[in-house]
Amino acid sequence: MSGDRMKKILKYFPVLLIIVFLGLYFSYQNGYYESVIRDKMALTNQNIEKFEQDVKDGHDITLDDYFIQEKNYSTKASSISLKVSNKLENIIDSGIKYLFRKIASVVE
């Protein structure tokens, strides 16, 4: 790669990181993860009702009938981007707190 092309890539890399961070942050804030957990809970309640009905009916009961193995759709990229966004959130949060502490000390 030429030096100019590398400089362009490095110039836009922080912007890309911020966009990824904001996307993950807004999906978290809009309750995506809570809705996934709520869906899992509803599925669990359905399995409990099925289990109770099978006990009443006298069916043979095995645990495999009531536990659903969930596929793991996460990839290395998604887990890494989540870790990066959490680190960025902590860095930005501590930076803003530091900035406001300095502003507060100057004002007082």
Secondary structure, 3 states (H helix, E strand, C coil): CCHHHHHHHHHHHHHHHHHHHHHHHHHHHCCHHHHHHHHHHHHHHHHHHHHHHHHHHCCCCCHHHCCCCCCCCCCHHHHHHHHHHHHHHHHHHHHHHHHHHHHHHHHC
